């Protein structure tokens, strides 16, 4: 499932390419025909992400809410103005981008290339006719012969301007809302540090955790407690804090809860900018390049079941917690 960094990155792409433009909306598969008719011909005015949910605003106080869920993905095509976060992740968005980003140049922070070796951070502003499939299982295409391209697969909604289109497939939620309905959805979500990184958000998170007997490993996945954290970030945050995932939230010391919030703030920002859930610190340039290219080199515990802990050597454990896979070190996180 896409975690919060992916949704923020997709929102940036809409901000860069759609906001300010009149949009033609359709539903090639037909399941969103009525909603598309409400949006058709309106100018996009806003694009926002809160945790794993995205809200696209249109003239007339009309909003499109999208929750990608397990299978949702966006596919962009046309004269795309590349955002740094897109170039740095080889054009893959909407899923977890676990395949890796390949870096080139002596300074891995300075030059980032896509899979075709083209889009460096020094030329991201120039429109480029291409096709970006926003699913980890699909690769960037080799260009477009016609525009707009024919819909591929079960496209729930197509958003189209004169120069770019975005196709949405397989979302958990795709609906048209008014401003009051948007506020009600957002009010149910926990804080998102990219929306509000101030002290009030930290306090809200801290209070929500410390008043509950629910295990901290479940609370971090509860979107009503904190927005955007999924399976990867949950495992890595808890390991970085040396926190036992089974500890009741109210038993976790306040300073530890605050550390989790601040670490989430840090890791989320890194994920948005790099397109990778990079959770290891203090890597030298060679190790950083390897970690960006290969998941096995950029996580402490996620997907490392049965392998020795990078810190203590104890085998990493995989167990099921509320139907989701949990990775942790029973020694470091005792």
Residue frames as qw, qx, qy, qz and C-alpha x, y, z in Angstrom:
[[0.000, 0.888, 0.461, 0.000, 0.00, 0.00, 0.00],
 [0.345, 0.609, -0.063, 0.712, 1.32, 3.49, -0.81],
 [0.469, -0.530, -0.446, 0.547, 2.49, 5.23, 2.34],
 [0.010, -0.896, -0.271, 0.352, 2.26, 8.95, 3.05],
 [0.261, -0.543, 0.389, 0.697, 5.35, 10.00, 1.15],
 [0.285, 0.201, 0.773, 0.530, 3.99, 8.60, -2.13],
 [0.085, 0.788, 0.608, 0.044, 0.71, 10.49, -1.84],
 [0.167, -0.844, 0.001, 0.510, 2.48, 13.76, -1.10],
 [0.310, -0.300, 0.593, 0.680, 4.68, 13.21, -4.16],
 [0.222, 0.477, 0.764, 0.375, 1.68, 12.59, -6.41],
 [0.032, -0.889, -0.395, 0.228, 0.07, 15.75, -5.07],
 [0.254, -0.641, 0.274, 0.670, 3.16, 17.73, -6.01],
 [0.283, 0.066, 0.733, 0.615, 2.83, 16.44, -9.55],
 [0.085, 0.737, 0.654, 0.148, -0.77, 17.67, -9.71],
 [0.188, -0.848, -0.120, 0.481, 0.27, 21.03, -8.29],
 [0.292, -0.450, 0.471, 0.700, 2.92, 21.40, -10.95],
 [0.118, 0.031, 0.784, 0.609, 0.91, 20.20, -13.95],
 [0.082, -0.542, -0.794, -0.263, -2.82, 20.63, -13.30],
 [0.171, -0.706, -0.449, 0.520, -3.54, 23.41, -10.82],
 [0.030, 0.574, -0.124, -0.809, -4.67, 26.51, -12.71],
 [0.124, 0.132, -0.747, -0.640, -5.80, 24.56, -15.78],
 [0.747, 0.085, 0.045, -0.658, -9.26, 23.64, -17.01],
 [0.198, -0.221, 0.955, 0.000, -9.69, 19.89, -16.68],
 [0.723, 0.058, -0.368, -0.582, -11.84, 17.53, -18.71],
 [0.359, -0.260, 0.836, -0.323, -12.91, 14.56, -16.62],
 [0.762, 0.108, -0.415, -0.485, -14.21, 11.20, -17.80],
 [0.625, -0.317, 0.674, -0.234, -14.57, 7.65, -16.54],
 [0.384, 0.373, -0.728, -0.429, -13.41, 5.24, -19.27],
 [0.120, -0.045, -0.987, 0.094, -14.57, 2.20, -17.27],
 [0.373, -0.475, -0.508, -0.615, -17.89, 3.91, -16.44],
 [0.536, -0.444, -0.660, 0.283, -17.84, 3.39, -12.66],
 [0.264, -0.478, -0.265, 0.795, -17.23, 7.07, -11.94],
 [0.221, 0.475, 0.539, 0.659, -19.32, 8.56, -14.76],
 [0.215, -0.877, -0.401, -0.150, -21.53, 10.74, -12.54],
 [0.528, -0.704, 0.002, 0.474, -18.61, 12.05, -10.52],
 [0.489, -0.022, 0.403, 0.773, -16.60, 12.78, -13.65],
 [0.112, 0.688, 0.517, 0.496, -19.53, 14.72, -15.08],
 [0.352, -0.895, -0.237, 0.136, -19.50, 16.97, -11.98],
 [0.530, -0.564, 0.230, 0.590, -15.81, 17.74, -12.45],
 [0.580, 0.336, 0.494, 0.553, -15.73, 18.06, -16.23],
 [0.238, 0.746, 0.263, 0.564, -14.85, 21.52, -17.53],
 [0.434, -0.899, -0.060, 0.011, -13.84, 22.97, -14.17],
 [0.357, 0.722, -0.453, 0.381, -10.47, 24.56, -13.42],
 [0.791, -0.292, -0.436, 0.315, -8.34, 22.75, -10.84],
 [0.114, -0.891, 0.094, -0.428, -7.59, 25.13, -8.00],
 [0.400, -0.663, 0.558, -0.298, -5.83, 23.05, -5.35],
 [0.834, 0.114, -0.539, 0.003, -4.10, 19.75, -4.64],
 [0.357, -0.636, 0.510, -0.457, -3.59, 18.53, -1.10],
 [0.696, 0.013, -0.716, 0.047, -2.45, 15.36, 0.63],
 [0.495, -0.563, 0.415, -0.515, -3.24, 14.35, 4.19],
 [0.643, -0.253, 0.716, -0.102, -1.59, 11.09, 5.12],
 [0.359, 0.022, 0.861, 0.361, -2.62, 8.49, 2.55],
 [0.330, 0.711, 0.618, -0.053, -5.50, 10.55, 1.14],
 [0.259, -0.038, 0.297, 0.918, -5.43, 13.12, -1.65],
 [0.213, 0.757, 0.521, -0.333, -7.86, 15.97, -2.33],
 [0.305, 0.135, 0.423, 0.842, -8.03, 17.80, -5.65],
 [0.130, 0.625, 0.431, -0.637, -9.97, 21.08, -5.58],
 [0.271, 0.370, 0.609, 0.647, -11.96, 22.50, -8.49],
 [0.149, -0.138, -0.051, -0.978, -13.82, 25.71, -9.23],
 [0.612, -0.341, -0.356, -0.619, -17.20, 25.87, -7.57],
 [0.427, -0.451, 0.621, -0.478, -16.02, 24.37, -4.25],
 [0.968, 0.087, -0.079, -0.221, -15.96, 20.84, -5.65],
 [0.221, -0.650, 0.726, -0.028, -13.35, 18.34, -4.49],
 [0.869, 0.180, -0.439, -0.139, -12.17, 14.95, -5.70],
 [0.539, -0.593, 0.563, -0.200, -11.10, 12.66, -2.87],
 [0.810, 0.329, -0.482, -0.067, -8.84, 9.72, -3.72],
 [0.587, -0.546, 0.584, -0.126, -7.55, 6.99, -1.43],
 [0.455, 0.482, -0.696, -0.277, -5.32, 4.63, -3.40],
 [0.903, -0.229, 0.224, -0.286, -5.62, 1.75, -0.94],
 [0.740, -0.287, 0.570, 0.215, -3.80, -1.48, -1.78],
 [0.643, 0.265, 0.601, 0.395, -4.09, -1.37, -5.57],
 [0.272, 0.928, 0.225, -0.115, -4.65, 2.22, -6.66],
 [0.562, -0.223, 0.305, 0.735, -2.16, 3.95, -8.94],
 [0.305, 0.853, 0.063, -0.419, -1.89, 7.04, -11.15],
 [0.666, 0.148, 0.471, 0.559, -0.57, 7.02, -14.70],
 [0.093, 0.821, 0.005, -0.563, 0.46, 10.40, -16.16],
 [0.632, 0.262, 0.505, 0.526, 1.05, 11.08, -19.85],
 [0.255, 0.921, 0.251, 0.156, 1.85, 14.15, -21.92],
 [0.378, 0.635, -0.236, 0.631, 4.07, 17.20, -21.58],
 [0.703, -0.618, -0.327, 0.128, 4.96, 16.60, -17.97],
 [0.076, 0.803, -0.364, 0.465, 6.83, 19.22, -16.01],
 [0.775, -0.084, -0.577, 0.242, 9.01, 17.01, -13.87],
 [0.478, -0.820, 0.156, -0.273, 9.15, 17.67, -10.15],
 [0.105, 0.617, -0.751, 0.208, 12.40, 16.80, -8.38],
 [0.586, -0.199, 0.690, -0.375, 10.59, 14.13, -6.40],
 [0.885, 0.377, 0.136, -0.237, 9.49, 12.47, -9.64],
 [0.546, 0.687, -0.476, 0.062, 12.91, 12.54, -11.26],
 [0.126, -0.566, 0.751, -0.316, 14.56, 11.21, -8.14],
 [0.644, -0.051, 0.697, -0.310, 12.30, 8.15, -8.07],
 [0.156, -0.099, 0.847, 0.499, 12.62, 7.23, -11.74],
 [0.402, -0.058, -0.396, -0.823, 9.04, 8.29, -12.45],
 [0.458, -0.291, -0.838, -0.059, 7.48, 5.65, -10.20],
 [0.233, -0.202, 0.381, -0.872, 4.82, 6.95, -7.87],
 [0.717, -0.159, -0.184, -0.653, 1.68, 5.69, -6.21],
 [0.929, -0.209, -0.305, 0.026, 3.19, 2.54, -4.80],
 [0.668, -0.713, 0.077, 0.201, 6.09, 1.99, -2.42],
 [0.444, 0.821, -0.349, 0.084, 8.90, 2.30, -5.00],
 [0.760, -0.518, 0.390, 0.053, 10.85, -0.54, -3.44],
 [0.888, 0.378, 0.101, 0.240, 12.69, -1.27, -6.69],
 [0.630, -0.392, 0.089, 0.665, 15.25, 1.44, -6.14],
 [0.275, 0.957, 0.003, -0.088, 16.55, 4.72, -7.47],
 [0.834, 0.061, 0.107, 0.538, 19.85, 4.61, -9.33],
 [0.125, -0.952, 0.051, 0.276, 22.16, 7.55, -8.76],
 [0.777, 0.368, 0.072, 0.506, 25.02, 8.74, -10.91],
 [0.140, 0.848, -0.156, 0.487, 27.85, 11.17, -10.35],
 [0.458, 0.209, -0.641, 0.579, 30.43, 11.56, -7.58],
 [0.180, -0.043, 0.509, -0.841, 27.95, 13.31, -5.28],
 [0.041, -0.340, -0.928, -0.145, 24.81, 11.16, -4.89],
 [0.044, 0.674, 0.527, -0.516, 22.83, 14.14, -3.68],
 [0.012, 0.536, -0.215, -0.816, 23.68, 16.27, -6.70],
 [0.381, 0.271, -0.599, -0.650, 22.67, 14.24, -9.74],
 [0.554, 0.113, 0.756, -0.329, 19.69, 11.93, -9.95],
 [0.263, 0.224, -0.672, -0.654, 18.85, 10.02, -13.14],
 [0.816, 0.077, 0.227, -0.526, 15.78, 8.09, -14.11],
 [0.829, -0.038, 0.552, 0.075, 15.84, 4.59, -15.55],
 [0.702, 0.650, 0.187, 0.222, 16.61, 6.01, -19.02],
 [0.638, -0.209, 0.015, 0.741, 19.51, 8.05, -17.65],
 [0.233, 0.599, 0.350, 0.681, 17.93, 11.35, -18.61],
 [0.247, -0.846, -0.258, -0.395, 16.20, 13.42, -15.96],
 [0.502, -0.002, -0.453, 0.737, 18.86, 15.04, -13.81],
 [0.207, -0.738, -0.497, 0.408, 17.81, 17.50, -11.16],
 [0.183, -0.402, 0.163, 0.882, 19.32, 20.28, -13.29],
 [0.165, 0.020, -0.570, -0.804, 16.72, 19.84, -16.05],
 [0.068, 0.359, 0.904, -0.221, 13.55, 18.87, -14.24],
 [0.231, 0.534, 0.282, -0.763, 11.67, 22.03, -15.22],
 [0.246, 0.303, -0.564, -0.727, 11.56, 21.33, -18.95],
 [0.825, 0.160, 0.235, -0.489, 8.41, 19.62, -20.25],
 [0.038, -0.346, 0.901, 0.257, 9.09, 16.16, -21.59],
 [0.786, 0.089, -0.210, -0.574, 6.72, 14.07, -23.68],
 [0.158, 0.242, -0.943, 0.165, 6.65, 10.73, -21.94],
 [0.730, -0.382, -0.365, -0.433, 4.41, 8.35, -20.10],
 [0.020, -0.376, 0.754, -0.538, 4.81, 7.80, -16.37],
 [0.689, -0.317, -0.593, -0.269, 3.08, 4.74, -15.01],
 [0.253, -0.584, 0.443, -0.631, 2.47, 5.37, -11.33],
 [0.939, -0.250, 0.061, -0.227, 2.66, 1.75, -10.26],
 [0.373, -0.636, 0.665, 0.116, 5.69, -0.13, -9.03],
 [0.734, 0.091, 0.667, 0.090, 4.77, -3.06, -11.27],
 [0.607, 0.732, 0.268, 0.156, 4.96, -0.93, -14.41],
 [0.567, -0.258, 0.173, 0.762, 7.92, 0.80, -16.01],
 [0.152, 0.690, -0.045, -0.706, 8.25, 4.14, -17.73],
 [0.754, 0.531, 0.385, 0.030, 7.20, 3.94, -21.34],
 [0.586, -0.053, 0.361, 0.724, 9.25, 4.91, -24.35],
 [0.034, 0.198, -0.172, -0.964, 7.21, 7.95, -25.31],
 [0.469, 0.523, 0.577, -0.417, 3.87, 8.80, -26.91],
 [0.269, 0.160, 0.650, 0.692, 2.92, 8.65, -30.55],
 [0.185, -0.587, -0.474, -0.630, -0.53, 10.17, -29.99],
 [0.089, -0.132, -0.589, 0.792, -2.05, 12.35, -27.31],
 [0.529, -0.495, 0.588, -0.360, -4.05, 11.63, -25.36],
 [0.127, 0.224, -0.957, -0.129, -3.17, 7.94, -25.30],
 [0.675, -0.264, -0.532, -0.439, -5.86, 5.29, -25.31],
 [0.595, -0.544, 0.395, -0.440, -6.87, 4.30, -21.76],
 [0.489, 0.264, -0.829, 0.057, -5.09, 1.16, -20.60],
 [0.241, -0.146, -0.876, 0.392, -6.88, -1.19, -18.24],
 [0.248, -0.719, -0.647, -0.054, -9.73, -0.25, -15.93],
 [0.219, 0.194, -0.137, 0.946, -9.36, 3.53, -15.69],
 [0.124, -0.618, -0.694, 0.348, -11.72, 4.82, -13.01],
 [0.105, 0.941, 0.196, -0.255, -11.18, 8.47, -13.84],
 [0.619, 0.244, 0.200, 0.719, -9.19, 10.36, -16.46],
 [0.090, -0.888, -0.132, 0.430, -8.24, 14.00, -15.84],
 [0.638, 0.311, 0.393, 0.584, -7.18, 15.72, -19.05],
 [0.011, 0.805, -0.006, -0.594, -5.85, 19.16, -20.03],
 [0.605, 0.755, -0.150, -0.205, -4.59, 20.31, -23.41],
 [0.350, 0.695, -0.622, 0.089, -1.14, 18.91, -22.68],
 [0.068, 0.280, -0.899, 0.331, -1.33, 16.25, -19.96],
 [0.757, -0.300, -0.295, -0.501, -3.62, 13.54, -18.67],
 [0.134, -0.342, 0.827, -0.425, -3.74, 11.49, -15.49],
 [0.724, -0.132, -0.546, -0.400, -5.44, 8.10, -15.31],
 [0.379, -0.390, 0.656, -0.523, -6.48, 6.57, -12.00],
 [0.703, 0.002, -0.662, -0.260, -6.90, 2.81, -11.61],
 [0.686, -0.171, -0.690, 0.154, -7.95, 0.63, -8.70],
 [0.038, -0.413, 0.431, -0.802, -8.47, 3.14, -5.88],
 [0.157, -0.316, -0.863, 0.362, -10.18, 2.24, -2.62],
 [0.084, 0.759, 0.479, -0.432, -12.01, 5.57, -2.66],
 [0.198, 0.080, 0.392, 0.895, -12.77, 7.99, -5.49],
 [0.032, -0.726, -0.685, 0.054, -15.59, 10.44, -4.81],
 [0.111, 0.530, 0.119, 0.832, -16.71, 14.03, -5.31],
 [0.388, -0.551, -0.589, 0.446, -17.17, 16.01, -2.07],
 [0.001, 0.901, 0.124, 0.415, -18.14, 19.50, -1.01],
 [0.197, 0.598, -0.495, 0.599, -15.92, 21.49, 1.39],
 [0.618, -0.470, 0.339, -0.531, -17.85, 20.43, 4.50],
 [0.997, -0.003, -0.021, -0.081, -17.49, 16.77, 3.58],
 [0.640, 0.494, -0.401, 0.430, -13.76, 17.23, 3.01],
 [0.152, -0.610, 0.467, -0.622, -13.43, 18.80, 6.45],
 [0.848, -0.310, 0.207, -0.377, -15.23, 15.88, 8.03],
 [0.944, 0.212, -0.197, 0.157, -12.89, 13.38, 6.37],
 [0.420, 0.561, -0.426, 0.572, -9.78, 15.32, 7.37],
 [0.430, -0.608, 0.319, -0.586, -11.03, 15.81, 10.94],
 [0.961, -0.216, 0.057, -0.165, -11.04, 12.05, 11.45],
 [0.815, 0.366, -0.277, 0.353, -7.39, 11.73, 10.42],
 [0.664, -0.587, -0.067, 0.458, -4.45, 12.02, 12.76],
 [0.005, -0.906, 0.198, 0.373, -1.83, 14.74, 12.25],
 [0.829, 0.408, 0.133, 0.359, 0.41, 14.74, 9.20],
 [0.496, -0.596, 0.040, 0.630, 3.77, 16.47, 9.82],
 [0.348, 0.132, 0.445, 0.814, 3.96, 17.76, 6.25],
 [0.117, -0.731, -0.489, -0.461, 0.65, 19.56, 6.77],
 [0.376, -0.852, 0.086, -0.354, 1.28, 20.70, 10.32],
 [0.742, 0.154, -0.492, 0.428, 4.71, 20.14, 11.79],
 [0.113, -0.642, 0.270, -0.709, 4.14, 22.49, 14.71],
 [0.025, -0.205, 0.814, -0.542, 3.92, 21.75, 18.44],
 [0.659, 0.026, 0.267, -0.703, 0.13, 21.33, 18.42],
 [0.825, 0.250, -0.415, -0.290, 0.38, 18.38, 16.03],
 [0.399, 0.295, -0.800, 0.337, 3.05, 16.76, 18.19],
 [0.302, -0.134, 0.610, -0.720, 0.89, 17.26, 21.27],
 [0.784, 0.117, -0.029, -0.609, -2.12, 15.76, 19.53],
 [0.741, 0.270, -0.613, -0.046, -0.14, 12.67, 18.54],
 [0.183, 0.280, -0.777, 0.534, 1.40, 12.32, 21.99],
 [0.504, -0.077, 0.436, -0.741, -1.97, 12.53, 23.75],
 [0.832, 0.171, -0.229, -0.475, -3.56, 10.03, 21.37],
 [0.636, 0.270, -0.710, 0.134, -0.83, 7.46, 22.00],
 [0.156, 0.229, -0.738, 0.616, -0.45, 7.86, 25.75],
 [0.551, -0.098, 0.326, -0.762, -4.13, 7.55, 26.60],
 [0.862, 0.153, -0.252, -0.412, -4.54, 4.13, 24.98],
 [0.692, -0.378, 0.612, -0.056, -3.80, 0.57, 26.02],
 [0.864, 0.499, 0.051, -0.046, -3.46, -0.49, 22.37],
 [0.779, -0.208, 0.251, 0.536, 0.05, -1.71, 21.41],
 [0.031, -0.741, 0.211, 0.636, 2.21, 1.05, 19.94],
 [0.243, -0.124, 0.796, 0.540, 2.76, -1.14, 16.87],
 [0.168, 0.597, 0.766, 0.172, -0.95, -0.86, 16.10],
 [0.038, -0.848, -0.268, 0.455, -1.30, 2.80, 17.05],
 [0.177, -0.505, 0.424, 0.730, 1.31, 3.86, 14.50],
 [0.104, 0.147, 0.823, 0.539, -0.79, 2.20, 11.77],
 [0.060, 0.702, 0.677, -0.213, -4.03, 3.82, 12.97],
 [0.279, 0.419, 0.293, 0.813, -4.71, 6.72, 10.57],
 [0.332, -0.840, -0.316, -0.290, -6.86, 8.35, 13.26],
 [0.669, -0.640, -0.027, 0.378, -3.78, 8.58, 15.49],
 [0.210, -0.627, 0.408, 0.630, -1.18, 9.63, 12.90],
 [0.723, 0.622, 0.133, -0.270, -1.63, 10.01, 9.16],
 [0.482, 0.753, -0.419, -0.155, 0.52, 8.34, 6.54],
 [0.218, -0.506, 0.832, -0.067, 2.45, 5.60, 8.34],
 [0.893, 0.149, -0.261, -0.335, 2.27, 2.14, 6.77],
 [0.977, -0.197, -0.030, 0.074, 3.98, -1.19, 7.26],
 [0.710, 0.370, -0.199, 0.565, 7.47, -0.12, 6.20],
 [0.027, 0.639, -0.256, 0.725, 7.67, 3.08, 8.21],
 [0.753, -0.559, 0.018, -0.347, 6.03, 1.43, 11.24],
 [0.954, -0.112, -0.111, 0.256, 8.71, -1.26, 11.45],
 [0.587, 0.394, -0.165, 0.688, 11.58, 1.13, 10.85],
 [0.211, -0.714, 0.117, -0.657, 10.38, 3.84, 13.25],
 [0.828, -0.527, 0.022, -0.192, 9.98, 1.35, 16.07],
 [0.895, 0.013, -0.112, 0.431, 13.41, -0.13, 15.49],
 [0.351, 0.568, -0.141, 0.731, 15.09, 3.27, 15.29],
 [0.404, -0.663, 0.165, -0.608, 13.46, 4.09, 18.64],
 [0.255, 0.173, -0.907, 0.287, 14.41, 0.65, 20.06],
 [0.521, -0.091, 0.315, -0.788, 10.73, 0.38, 21.00],
 [0.203, 0.104, 0.973, -0.038, 8.95, -2.90, 21.63],
 [0.266, -0.154, -0.506, -0.806, 5.98, -2.97, 19.24],
 [0.466, -0.433, -0.763, -0.113, 3.77, -4.77, 21.79],
 [0.212, -0.193, -0.503, 0.816, 4.09, -2.13, 24.52],
 [0.040, 0.794, 0.605, -0.036, 0.74, -0.44, 25.29],
 [0.279, 0.690, 0.114, 0.658, 0.73, 3.15, 24.10],
 [0.400, -0.859, -0.019, -0.321, 0.08, 4.50, 27.59],
 [0.837, -0.467, 0.090, 0.271, 3.17, 2.68, 28.89],
 [0.670, 0.384, 0.076, 0.630, 5.54, 4.31, 26.39],
 [0.356, -0.532, -0.209, 0.739, 7.36, 7.23, 28.07],
 [0.282, 0.892, 0.234, -0.264, 6.29, 10.63, 26.80],
 [0.075, -0.753, 0.461, 0.464, 9.79, 11.48, 25.57],
 [0.380, -0.060, 0.859, 0.338, 9.80, 8.27, 23.50],
 [0.398, 0.676, 0.619, -0.037, 6.44, 9.11, 21.93],
 [0.135, 0.924, -0.048, -0.355, 7.70, 12.57, 21.04],
 [0.268, -0.493, 0.695, 0.450, 10.82, 11.04, 19.54],
 [0.462, 0.300, 0.810, 0.201, 8.64, 8.82, 17.32],
 [0.314, 0.869, 0.345, -0.162, 6.77, 11.89, 16.03],
 [0.017, -0.865, 0.326, 0.380, 9.96, 13.83, 15.31],
 [0.377, -0.263, 0.805, 0.373, 11.56, 10.84, 13.62],
 [0.467, 0.544, 0.693, 0.074, 8.44, 10.35, 11.48],
 [0.192, 0.932, 0.059, -0.301, 8.65, 14.02, 10.50],
 [0.176, -0.668, 0.598, 0.406, 12.26, 13.50, 9.41],
 [0.411, -0.020, 0.869, 0.276, 11.72, 10.24, 7.52],
 [0.447, 0.696, 0.551, -0.111, 8.59, 11.47, 5.75],
 [0.160, 0.900, -0.166, -0.370, 10.44, 14.49, 4.39],
 [0.238, -0.459, 0.773, 0.367, 13.26, 12.24, 3.15],
 [0.477, 0.276, 0.831, 0.081, 10.73, 9.94, 1.49],
 [0.395, 0.835, 0.300, -0.237, 9.04, 12.78, -0.36],
 [0.081, 0.858, -0.365, -0.351, 12.30, 14.23, -1.64],
 [0.140, -0.444, 0.843, 0.267, 13.99, 10.97, -2.64],
 [0.751, 0.140, -0.363, -0.533, 11.04, 8.79, -3.54],
 [0.638, 0.076, -0.752, 0.147, 12.46, 6.10, -1.26],
 [0.691, -0.686, -0.071, -0.216, 11.63, 5.06, 2.27],
 [0.553, 0.429, -0.507, 0.502, 15.24, 5.62, 3.32],
 [0.660, -0.708, -0.115, -0.225, 15.51, 4.83, 7.02],
 [0.834, -0.217, -0.102, 0.497, 19.24, 4.38, 7.61],
 [0.064, -0.995, 0.060, 0.044, 21.35, 7.33, 8.75],
 [0.317, -0.793, 0.481, 0.201, 24.98, 8.39, 8.45],
 [0.887, 0.228, 0.342, 0.210, 25.76, 6.43, 5.30],
 [0.289, -0.487, 0.414, 0.713, 28.89, 7.27, 3.32],
 [0.432, 0.490, -0.267, -0.708, 28.38, 8.18, -0.37],
 [0.278, 0.195, -0.892, -0.298, 28.94, 4.62, -1.61],
 [0.033, 0.243, 0.919, -0.308, 26.57, 3.12, 0.94],
 [0.344, 0.478, 0.271, -0.761, 23.98, 5.81, 0.17],
 [0.420, 0.373, -0.542, -0.625, 24.08, 4.95, -3.53],
 [0.211, 0.015, -0.976, -0.059, 23.68, 1.26, -2.76],
 [0.132, 0.340, 0.753, -0.547, 20.79, 1.93, -0.40],
 [0.407, 0.456, 0.007, -0.792, 18.95, 4.10, -2.91],
 [0.447, 0.316, -0.677, -0.492, 19.25, 1.35, -5.52],
 [0.541, -0.042, -0.839, -0.037, 18.43, -1.67, -3.35],
 [0.623, -0.608, -0.107, -0.480, 15.89, -2.12, -0.59],
 [0.893, -0.229, -0.319, 0.223, 18.09, -4.68, 1.16],
 [0.562, 0.121, -0.237, 0.783, 20.61, -1.91, 1.85],
 [0.043, -0.430, 0.010, -0.902, 18.28, 0.82, 3.13],
 [0.666, -0.534, -0.144, -0.501, 16.19, -0.72, 5.93],
 [0.202, -0.502, 0.730, -0.417, 17.02, -1.89, 9.43],
 [0.408, -0.016, 0.863, -0.298, 14.37, -4.61, 9.85],
 [0.687, 0.427, 0.149, -0.569, 11.73, -4.45, 7.10],
 [0.874, 0.411, -0.195, -0.174, 11.74, -7.61, 4.94],
 [0.253, 0.604, -0.723, 0.222, 14.82, -8.88, 6.84],
 [0.849, -0.335, 0.204, -0.353, 13.13, -11.74, 8.70],
 [0.986, -0.031, 0.058, 0.151, 15.60, -14.47, 9.66],
 [0.581, 0.565, -0.205, 0.549, 18.60, -12.24, 8.94],
 [0.555, -0.335, -0.416, 0.638, 20.88, -10.98, 11.72],
 [0.093, -0.958, -0.236, 0.131, 20.07, -7.58, 13.16],
 [0.523, 0.680, -0.119, 0.500, 22.47, -4.93, 11.84],
 [0.211, -0.788, 0.323, -0.479, 23.11, -3.81, 15.43],
 [0.582, -0.494, 0.564, -0.315, 23.10, -6.84, 17.72],
 [0.162, 0.319, -0.909, -0.215, 23.16, -9.90, 15.43],
 [0.437, 0.189, 0.782, -0.402, 19.88, -11.38, 16.72],
 [0.138, 0.264, 0.799, 0.523, 17.69, -12.77, 13.95],
 [0.317, 0.024, -0.014, -0.948, 14.94, -10.36, 12.87],
 [0.257, 0.281, 0.891, -0.246, 11.48, -11.73, 13.67],
 [0.307, -0.112, -0.453, -0.829, 8.43, -11.68, 11.39],
 [0.090, 0.329, 0.872, -0.351, 5.03, -11.99, 13.03],
 [0.084, -0.540, -0.580, -0.604, 1.47, -10.99, 12.25],
 [0.057, -0.312, -0.504, 0.803, -0.09, -8.08, 14.09],
 [0.409, 0.564, 0.362, -0.619, -3.74, -7.38, 13.31],
 [0.753, 0.540, 0.376, -0.005, -3.41, -8.99, 9.89],
 [0.405, 0.878, -0.242, 0.076, -0.28, -7.07, 8.84],
 [0.864, 0.096, -0.272, 0.412, 3.33, -8.24, 8.81],
 [0.325, -0.927, 0.165, -0.087, 5.48, -6.88, 11.62],
 [0.783, 0.316, -0.316, 0.433, 9.30, -6.99, 11.49],
 [0.312, -0.875, 0.221, -0.296, 11.33, -6.35, 14.62],
 [0.492, 0.375, -0.695, 0.366, 14.41, -7.28, 16.63],
 [0.719, -0.572, -0.374, -0.128, 13.49, -9.05, 19.89],
 [0.678, -0.252, -0.274, 0.634, 16.79, -8.00, 21.50],
 [0.225, 0.151, 0.021, 0.962, 17.17, -4.37, 20.47],
 [0.380, -0.364, -0.212, -0.824, 13.44, -3.77, 20.95],
 [0.438, -0.255, -0.832, 0.226, 13.01, -5.83, 24.11]]
